[in-house]
Amino acid sequence: MVKIRTYIGEVVSELFEKVSWPTWSELQNSAYVVLVASAIVSLLVWLMDFTFGINAGPWKGILGFIYQLIG
């Protein structure tokens, strides 16, 4: 039981004394970076899906359209 109490005490000490928490401004800036990066990645995935025609609808993508013209 003493070991568990010591462990919990060390965890609390580390969280409150040794961890450097970001300021509210730094946290907001990081959130904006994550939001922009997520939007860019989702746009790239949508663009690849649209180009290669991976969706299940009647649209076969730009490559499917080109293949249909060729063949």
TIKOL-429220 format. One record per atom (N, C-alpha, C, O): residue in one letter; x, y, z; residue number from 1; atom name; chain. Coordinates in nm, 2 decimals, decimal comma. Each point is the difference from the previous one (the first is absolute). Layout:
SITE   r       px       py       pz     k    a   c
SITE   A        X        Y        Z   NUM   CA   A
...
This chain:
SITE   r       px       py       pz     k    a   c
SITE   M     0,08    -0,12     0,00     1    N   A
SITE   M    -0,08     0,12     0,00     1   CA   A
SITE   M     0,09     0,13     0,00     1    C   A
SITE   M    -0,04     0,10    -0,06     1    O   A
SITE   V     0,15    -0,11     0,12     2    N   A
SITE   V     0,09     0,11     0,01     2   CA   A
SITE   V     0,06     0,03    -0,14     2    C   A
SITE   V     0,01     0,12    -0,04     2    O   A
SITE   K     0,01    -0,22    -0,04     3    N   A
SITE   K     0,05     0,02    -0,14     3   CA   A
SITE   K    -0,10     0,07    -0,08     3    C   A
SITE   K     0,04     0,09    -0,08     3    O   A
SITE   I    -0,16    -0,12     0,09     4    N   A
SITE   I    -0,11     0,06    -0,08     4   CA   A
SITE   I    -0,01     0,15     0,04     4    C   A
SITE   I    -0,01     0,08    -0,09     4    O   A
SITE   R     0,01    -0,05     0,22     5    N   A
SITE   R    -0,01     0,13     0,05     5   CA   A
SITE   R     0,12     0,09    -0,05     5    C   A
SITE   R    -0,01     0,11    -0,04     5    O   A
SITE   T     0,13    -0,17     0,04     6    N   A
SITE   T     0,12     0,07    -0,05     6   CA   A
SITE   T    -0,01     0,02    -0,15     6    C   A
SITE   T     0,03     0,11    -0,04     6    O   A
SITE   Y    -0,08    -0,20    -0,03     7    N   A
SITE   Y    -0,01     0,01    -0,15     7   CA   A
SITE   Y    -0,10     0,12    -0,03     7    C   A
SITE   Y     0,03     0,08    -0,08     7    O   A
SITE   I    -0,15    -0,08     0,15     8    N   A
SITE   I    -0,10     0,10    -0,03     8   CA   A
SITE   I     0,06     0,14     0,04     8    C   A
SITE   I    -0,02     0,10    -0,07     8    O   A
SITE   G     0,09    -0,10     0,18     9    N   A
SITE   G     0,07     0,13     0,04     9   CA   A
SITE   G     0,10     0,05    -0,10     9    C   A
SITE   G     0,00     0,12    -0,03     9    O   A
SITE   E     0,07    -0,21    -0,03    10    N   A
SITE   E     0,10     0,04    -0,10    10   CA   A
SITE   E    -0,07     0,04    -0,13    10    C   A
SITE   E     0,05     0,10    -0,06    10    O   A
SITE   V    -0,16    -0,16     0,03    11    N   A
SITE   V    -0,07     0,04    -0,12    11   CA   A
SITE   V    -0,06     0,14     0,01    11    C   A
SITE   V     0,02     0,08    -0,08    11    O   A
SITE   V    -0,08    -0,05     0,20    12    N   A
SITE   V    -0,05     0,13     0,03    12   CA   A
SITE   V     0,11     0,10     0,00    12    C   A
SITE   V    -0,02     0,11    -0,06    12    O   A
SITE   S     0,13    -0,14     0,12    13    N   A
SITE   S     0,11     0,09     0,00    13   CA   A
SITE   S     0,05     0,04    -0,14    13    C   A
SITE   S     0,03     0,11    -0,03    13    O   A
SITE   E    -0,02    -0,22    -0,05    14    N   A
SITE   E     0,05     0,02    -0,14    14   CA   A
SITE   E    -0,10     0,09    -0,08    14    C   A
SITE   E     0,04     0,09    -0,07    14    O   A
SITE   L    -0,17    -0,11     0,09    15    N   A
SITE   L    -0,10     0,07    -0,08    15   CA   A
SITE   L     0,00     0,15     0,04    15    C   A
SITE   L    -0,02     0,08    -0,09    15    O   A
SITE   F     0,03    -0,05     0,22    16    N   A
SITE   F    -0,01     0,14     0,04    16   CA   A
SITE   F     0,13     0,07     0,01    16    C   A
SITE   F     0,00     0,13     0,00    16    O   A
SITE   E     0,11    -0,20     0,01    17    N   A
SITE   E     0,13     0,08     0,02    17   CA   A
SITE   E     0,10    -0,01    -0,12    17    C   A
SITE   E     0,08     0,09    -0,02    17    O   A
SITE   K    -0,09    -0,20    -0,06    18    N   A
SITE   K     0,10    -0,02    -0,10    18   CA   A
SITE   K    -0,05     0,01    -0,14    18    C   A
SITE   K     0,08     0,03    -0,09    18    O   A
SITE   V    -0,21    -0,04     0,07    19    N   A
SITE   V    -0,06     0,01    -0,13    19   CA   A
SITE   V    -0,02     0,15    -0,04    19    C   A
SITE   V    -0,05     0,07     0,09    19    O   A
SITE   S     0,09    -0,03    -0,21    20    N   A
SITE   S    -0,02     0,14    -0,04    20   CA   A
SITE   S    -0,13     0,00    -0,09    20    C   A
SITE   S     0,01    -0,05    -0,11    20    O   A
SITE   W    -0,12     0,10     0,16    21    N   A
SITE   W    -0,12     0,01    -0,07    21   CA   A
SITE   W     0,00     0,11    -0,09    21    C   A
SITE   W     0,05     0,11     0,03    21    O   A
SITE   P    -0,12    -0,12    -0,15    22    N   A
SITE   P     0,00     0,11    -0,09    22   CA   A
SITE   P    -0,10     0,11     0,05    22    C   A
SITE   P    -0,09    -0,02     0,08    22    O   A
SITE   T     0,12     0,14    -0,12    23    N   A
SITE   T    -0,09     0,11     0,03    23   CA   A
SITE   T    -0,13    -0,01    -0,09    23    C   A
SITE   T     0,00    -0,08    -0,09    23    O   A
SITE   W    -0,10     0,16     0,12    24    N   A
SITE   W    -0,12    -0,01    -0,07    24   CA   A
SITE   W     0,02     0,04    -0,15    24    C   A
SITE   W    -0,05    -0,05    -0,09    24    O   A
SITE   S     0,14     0,15     0,07    25    N   A
SITE   S     0,03     0,05    -0,13    25   CA   A
SITE   S     0,08    -0,11    -0,08    25    C   A
SITE   S    -0,04    -0,02    -0,12    25    O   A
SITE   E     0,13    -0,04     0,18    26    N   A
SITE   E     0,07    -0,11    -0,07    26   CA   A
SITE   E    -0,09    -0,12    -0,03    26    C   A
SITE   E     0,01    -0,06    -0,11    26    O   A
SITE   L    -0,10     0,03     0,20    27    N   A
SITE   L    -0,10    -0,10    -0,03    27   CA   A
SITE   L    -0,09     0,03    -0,11    27    C   A
SITE   L    -0,03    -0,09    -0,08    27    O   A
SITE   Q    -0,02     0,21     0,07    28    N   A
SITE   Q    -0,08     0,05    -0,11    28   CA   A
SITE   Q     0,08    -0,01    -0,14    28    C   A
SITE   Q    -0,06    -0,05    -0,10    28    O   A
SITE   N     0,18     0,09     0,10    29    N   A
SITE   N     0,08     0,00    -0,12    29   CA   A
SITE   N     0,02    -0,15    -0,04    29    C   A
SITE   N     0,00    -0,02    -0,12    29    O   A
SITE   S     0,03    -0,06     0,21    30    N   A
SITE   S     0,01    -0,15    -0,04    30   CA   A
SITE   S    -0,13    -0,05    -0,05    30    C   A
SITE   S     0,00    -0,08    -0,09    30    O   A
SITE   A    -0,11     0,12     0,14    31    N   A
SITE   A    -0,13    -0,05    -0,05    31   CA   A
SITE   A    -0,02     0,05    -0,14    31    C   A
SITE   A    -0,06    -0,08    -0,08    31    O   A
SITE   Y     0,09     0,20     0,05    32    N   A
SITE   Y    -0,01     0,05    -0,13    32   CA   A
SITE   Y     0,09    -0,07    -0,10    32    C   A
SITE   Y    -0,05    -0,03    -0,11    32    O   A
SITE   V     0,17    -0,01     0,15    33    N   A
SITE   V     0,09    -0,07    -0,09    33   CA   A
SITE   V    -0,06    -0,14    -0,03    33    C   A
SITE   V     0,00    -0,05    -0,11    33    O   A
SITE   V    -0,06    -0,02     0,21    34    N   A
SITE   V    -0,06    -0,13    -0,01    34   CA   A
SITE   V    -0,12     0,01    -0,09    34    C   A
SITE   V    -0,02    -0,08    -0,09    34    O   A
SITE   L    -0,06     0,19     0,10    35    N   A
SITE   L    -0,12     0,02    -0,08    35   CA   A
SITE   L     0,04     0,02    -0,14    35    C   A
SITE   L    -0,06    -0,06    -0,09    35    O   A
SITE   V     0,16     0,14     0,06    36    N   A
SITE   V     0,04     0,02    -0,14    36   CA   A
SITE   V     0,06    -0,12    -0,06    36    C   A
SITE   V    -0,03    -0,03    -0,12    36    O   A
SITE   A     0,11    -0,04     0,19    37    N   A
SITE   A     0,07    -0,12    -0,05    37   CA   A
SITE   A    -0,11    -0,11    -0,03    37    C   A
SITE   A     0,01    -0,07    -0,10    37    O   A
SITE   S    -0,11     0,06     0,19    38    N   A
SITE   S    -0,11    -0,10    -0,02    38   CA   A
SITE   S    -0,08     0,04    -0,13    38    C   A
SITE   S    -0,04    -0,09    -0,08    38    O   A
SITE   A     0,02     0,22     0,06    39    N   A
SITE   A    -0,08     0,04    -0,12    39   CA   A
SITE   A     0,08    -0,03    -0,12    39    C   A
SITE   A    -0,06    -0,05    -0,10    39    O   A
SITE   I     0,19     0,07     0,10    40    N   A
SITE   I     0,09    -0,02    -0,12    40   CA   A
SITE   I     0,00    -0,15    -0,03    40    C   A
SITE   I    -0,01    -0,04    -0,12    40    O   A
SITE   V     0,03    -0,05     0,22    41    N   A
SITE   V     0,00    -0,14    -0,02    41   CA   A
SITE   V    -0,13    -0,05    -0,05    41    C   A
SITE   V     0,00    -0,08    -0,09    41    O   A
SITE   S    -0,11     0,13     0,14    42    N   A
SITE   S    -0,13    -0,05    -0,04    42   CA   A
SITE   S    -0,03     0,05    -0,15    42    C   A
SITE   S    -0,06    -0,08    -0,08    42    O   A
SITE   L     0,11     0,19     0,05    43    N   A
SITE   L    -0,02     0,05    -0,14    43   CA   A
SITE   L     0,09    -0,08    -0,10    43    C   A
SITE   L    -0,05    -0,04    -0,11    43    O   A
SITE   L     0,17     0,00     0,15    44    N   A
SITE   L     0,08    -0,09    -0,08    44   CA   A
SITE   L    -0,06    -0,14    -0,02    44    C   A
SITE   L     0,00    -0,05    -0,11    44    O   A
SITE   V    -0,06     0,00     0,22    45    N   A
SITE   V    -0,06    -0,13    -0,01    45   CA   A
SITE   V    -0,13     0,01    -0,09    45    C   A
SITE   V    -0,02    -0,09    -0,09    45    O   A
SITE   W    -0,06     0,19     0,10    46    N   A
SITE   W    -0,11     0,02    -0,09    46   CA   A
SITE   W     0,04     0,02    -0,14    46    C   A
SITE   W    -0,06    -0,06    -0,09    46    O   A
SITE   L     0,17     0,13     0,06    47    N   A
SITE   L     0,05     0,02    -0,13    47   CA   A
SITE   L     0,05    -0,13    -0,07    47    C   A
SITE   L    -0,03    -0,03    -0,11    47    O   A
SITE   M     0,09    -0,05     0,19    48    N   A
SITE   M     0,05    -0,13    -0,05    48   CA   A
SITE   M    -0,12    -0,09    -0,03    48    C   A
SITE   M    -0,01    -0,07    -0,10    48    O   A
SITE   D    -0,09     0,07     0,19    49    N   A
SITE   D    -0,12    -0,08    -0,02    49   CA   A
SITE   D    -0,08     0,05    -0,13    49    C   A
SITE   D    -0,04    -0,09    -0,07    49    O   A
SITE   F     0,03     0,22     0,06    50    N   A
SITE   F    -0,06     0,05    -0,12    50   CA   A
SITE   F     0,07    -0,03    -0,13    50    C   A
SITE   F    -0,06    -0,04    -0,10    50    O   A
SITE   T     0,20     0,05     0,11    51    N   A
SITE   T     0,08    -0,03    -0,12    51   CA   A
SITE   T     0,00    -0,14    -0,04    51    C   A
SITE   T    -0,02    -0,03    -0,12    51    O   A
SITE   F     0,03    -0,06     0,21    52    N   A
SITE   F     0,01    -0,14    -0,03    52   CA   A
SITE   F    -0,13    -0,08    -0,01    52    C   A
SITE   F    -0,01    -0,11    -0,04    52    O   A
SITE   G    -0,10     0,18     0,08    53    N   A
SITE   G    -0,13    -0,06    -0,01    53   CA   A
SITE   G    -0,02    -0,12     0,10    53    C   A
SITE   G    -0,06    -0,10    -0,04    53    O   A
SITE   I     0,11     0,11     0,16    54    N   A
SITE   I    -0,02    -0,11     0,09    54   CA   A
SITE   I    -0,14    -0,01     0,06    54    C   A
SITE   I    -0,03    -0,10     0,06    54    O   A
SITE   N    -0,04     0,21    -0,06    55    N   A
SITE   N    -0,14     0,00     0,05    55   CA   A
SITE   N    -0,09    -0,10    -0,07    55    C   A
SITE   N     0,04    -0,04    -0,11    55    O   A
SITE   A    -0,15     0,01     0,17    56    N   A
SITE   A    -0,08    -0,11    -0,06    56   CA   A
SITE   A    -0,11     0,05    -0,09    56    C   A
SITE   A    -0,08    -0,08    -0,04    56    O   A
SITE   G     0,07     0,21     0,01    57    N   A
SITE   G    -0,10     0,05    -0,08    57   CA   A
SITE   G     0,02    -0,01    -0,15    57    C   A
SITE   G     0,10    -0,08    -0,04    57    O   A
SITE   P    -0,18     0,14    -0,04    58    N   A
SITE   P     0,02    -0,01    -0,15    58   CA   A
SITE   P     0,13     0,07    -0,05    58    C   A
SITE   P     0,05    -0,04    -0,10    58    O   A
SITE   W     0,00     0,13     0,18    59    N   A
SITE   W     0,12     0,07    -0,04    59   CA   A
SITE   W     0,12    -0,09     0,02    59    C   A
SITE   W     0,02    -0,05     0,11    59    O   A
SITE   K     0,05     0,02    -0,22    60    N   A
SITE   K     0,12    -0,08     0,01    60   CA   A
SITE   K     0,13     0,07     0,01    60    C   A
SITE   K     0,11    -0,05    -0,02    60    O   A
SITE   G    -0,12     0,18     0,04    61    N   A
SITE   G     0,12     0,08     0,02    61   CA   A
SITE   G     0,05     0,05    -0,14    61    C   A
SITE   G    -0,04    -0,05    -0,10    61    O   A
SITE   I     0,14     0,14     0,11    62    N   A
SITE   I     0,06     0,05    -0,12    62   CA   A
SITE   I     0,07    -0,11    -0,08    62    C   A
SITE   I     0,00     0,00    -0,12    62    O   A
SITE   L     0,07    -0,08     0,20    63    N   A
SITE   L     0,07    -0,11    -0,07    63   CA   A
SITE   L    -0,10    -0,10    -0,07    63    C   A
SITE   L     0,03    -0,05    -0,11    63    O   A
SITE   G    -0,14     0,02     0,18    64    N   A
SITE   G    -0,10    -0,08    -0,06    64   CA   A
SITE   G    -0,06     0,06    -0,13    64    C   A
SITE   G    -0,03    -0,07    -0,09    64    O   A
SITE   F     0,01     0,20     0,09    65    N   A
SITE   F    -0,04     0,07    -0,11    65   CA   A
SITE   F     0,10    -0,01    -0,12    65    C   A
SITE   F    -0,04    -0,02    -0,11    65    O   A
SITE   I     0,16     0,04     0,14    66    N   A
SITE   I     0,11    -0,01    -0,10    66   CA   A
SITE   I     0,00    -0,15    -0,05    66    C   A
SITE   I     0,02    -0,02    -0,13    66    O   A
SITE   Y    -0,03    -0,08     0,21    67    N   A
SITE   Y     0,00    -0,14    -0,04    67   CA   A
SITE   Y    -0,12    -0,03    -0,09    67    C   A
SITE   Y     0,01    -0,07    -0,10    67    O   A
SITE   Q    -0,12     0,14     0,13    68    N   A
SITE   Q    -0,12    -0,02    -0,08    68   CA   A
SITE   Q     0,02     0,06    -0,14    68    C   A
SITE   Q    -0,05    -0,06    -0,10    68    O   A
SITE   L     0,12     0,17     0,10    69    N   A
SITE   L     0,02     0,07    -0,13    69   CA   A
SITE   L     0,10    -0,09    -0,09    69    C   A
SITE   L    -0,02    -0,01    -0,12    69    O   A
SITE   I     0,12    -0,04     0,19    70    N   A
SITE   I     0,10    -0,08    -0,07    70   CA   A
SITE   I    -0,06    -0,13    -0,05    70    C   A
SITE   I     0,02    -0,04    -0,11    70    O   A
SITE   G    -0,09    -0,03     0,20    71    N   A
SITE   G    -0,05    -0,14    -0,03    71   CA   A
SITE   G    -0,13     0,01    -0,06    71    C   A
SITE   G    -0,06    -0,11    -0,03    71    O   A
